[in-house]
Amino acid sequence: MRGVEKQRKHVLTRVLGIVVLLLLILVSVASAEQTVIDSITTDPERPIYVDHGSVMYADFTVTVNIINPPAGGYLGADVGCGPTDIVLIDDNGMATFEGHIQIAYDRDDMFVYHECPASITIHVYDAQGNFVAYAEKYIRTMMLYNINPIITWNVPEVISYGTPLSSTQLNAVALNPLNGNSISGTFVYTPVEGTVLSEGTHTLHVEFIPDDTVNYKTASKDVTIEVYDPVPPITWNNPADITYGTALSSTQLNAVSQWEWVDGTFVYTPVEGTVLSEGTHTLHVEFIPDDTETYTTASKDVTINVLTHVQEIQQITAEVQSLNLAPEEANLLIVKLDTATKNLNKGNTLGAATELNAFTNQVNAYINNGKISLSEGQVLIDDTNDLIKAMDNVFNFPAKSVPEFPSIALPMISVVGLLLLSGRKRNS
């Protein structure tokens, strides 16, 4: 008997275990197939009430995500106090519909950014209309009333002088700070469109007047703009005085653009190589940029004095007088310069050239015996040779062979002077 009783208990225990296992399996299966509303979202996340006279309403999009949706199922959606929307559930368990909330209000009781509650209620049904799931979401809305618009207006690019202001620079946009949407209205710019600004930095100002002055305030913003002169500035100083007969060269025609990055061509009037008459003259230059779309042609004038040959001798005489020479030594040089002047006044240009060459030889002798320094003597020699060359350009002295001069500072004398000195050496 005891064995039978023991066997019965063993069988009963096994049966109970099997029953419990089956129940757990059934619960697990039922749980796995249960329809659940996973999420309810709105776009925007916080719907905005917009003022429409005596009522305000907010429009938004609602998306419902359902886990284990019933095949062919649908949902009933209640938003606020509005009617129930019937929305089909797709194969992925998603259902989307448009929400609308409307309220009445007393304007005297409203506040800026006043918030009010709203709710969304979702009922899920299977294809036969049987209720299978429920969820509710409370959303927080925002009233749009007396908002300060955000003015978006980037700093305009640099413009060249002469460019009138246009929509390229005057392009401000007003945005709703709550949702980033554009706000319609009127933009009043200062300075106005079409204004031509002077060179330099300027402030541009805009006043935005919204069309909806109930919900939006006026707004303003300033930006700066740079205006550059498209004419490249030219650096060109008045050249040093030259002697009549000196041809214009890069020594005088040496204008440069201050904007090193702008390439172009300098066109001079008079042109290089021109021999100007005695007196004061105007030199003119036109700088033509290679990039004519960005820059315009620039010009500048300078003046130059063309000295007579006598005036140049007077300047050389002043240089001699400034040296630390004994009176008799200085006088020996000055006498030669005075003789050259007298010859010029008589029209004896060849005789003047002879005296000037004699002057340079005497200066060279003073350098060799240490009476004047090499630098001091070289200035006198260079100035005198420039004068002789200028005279040669005017009077076209006859050319002869050039003899050698064994000296420390060999003067660059004209062929006329060399000819005369060569003749003296042969006669001696």
Stockholm file with secondary structure:
# STOCKHOLM 1.0

chainA/1-428         MRGVEKQRKHVLTRVLGIVVLLLLILVSVASAEQTVIDSITTDPERPIYVDHGSVMYADFTVTVNIINPPAGGYLGADVGCGPTDIVLIDDNGMATFEGHIQIAYDRDDMFVYHECPASITIHVYDAQGNFVAYAEKYIRTMMLYNINPIITWNVPEVISYGTPLSSTQLNAVALNPLNGNSISGTFVYTPVEGTVLSEGTHTLHVEFIPDDTVNYKTASKDVTIEVYDPVPPITWNNPADITYGTALSSTQLNAVSQWEWVDGTFVYTPVEGTVLSEGTHTLHVEFIPDDTETYTTASKDVTINVLTHVQEIQQITAEVQSLNLAPEEANLLIVKLDTATKNLNKGNTLGAATELNAFTNQVNAYINNGKISLSEGQVLIDDTNDLIKAMDNVFNFPAKSVPEFPSIALPMISVVGLLLLSGRKRNS
#=GR chainA/1-428 SS CHHHHHHHHHHHHHHHHHHHHHHHHHHHHHHHTCCEEEEEEEESSSCEEEEETTEEEEEEEEEEEEESCCTTCEEEEEETTSCCEEEECCTTSEEEEEEEEEEECCGGGCCTTCEEEEEEEEEEECTTSCEEEEEEEEEEEEEECSBCCEEECCCCCCEETTCBCCTTTCCCEEECTTTCCBCCEEEEEESCTTCBCCSEEEEEEEEEEESCTTTBCCEEEEEEEEEECSSCCEECCCCCCEETTCBCCTTTCCCEESCTTCCEEEEEESCTTCBCCSEEEEEEEEEEESCTTTCCCEEEEEEEEEECHHHHHHHHHHHHHTSCCCHHHHHHHHHHHHHHHHHHHTTCHHHHHHHHHHHHHHHHHHHHTTSSCHHHHHHHHHHHHHHHHHHHHHHCCCCCCCCCCCCSSCCCCCHHHHHHHHHHHHHC
#=GC SS_cons         CHHHHHHHHHHHHHHHHHHHHHHHHHHHHHHHTCCEEEEEEEESSSCEEEEETTEEEEEEEEEEEEESCCTTCEEEEEETTSCCEEEECCTTSEEEEEEEEEEECCGGGCCTTCEEEEEEEEEEECTTSCEEEEEEEEEEEEEECSBCCEEECCCCCCEETTCBCCTTTCCCEEECTTTCCBCCEEEEEESCTTCBCCSEEEEEEEEEEESCTTTBCCEEEEEEEEEECSSCCEECCCCCCEETTCBCCTTTCCCEESCTTCCEEEEEESCTTCBCCSEEEEEEEEEEESCTTTCCCEEEEEEEEEECHHHHHHHHHHHHHTSCCCHHHHHHHHHHHHHHHHHHHTTCHHHHHHHHHHHHHHHHHHHHTTSSCHHHHHHHHHHHHHHHHHHHHHHCCCCCCCCCCCCSSCCCCCHHHHHHHHHHHHHC
//
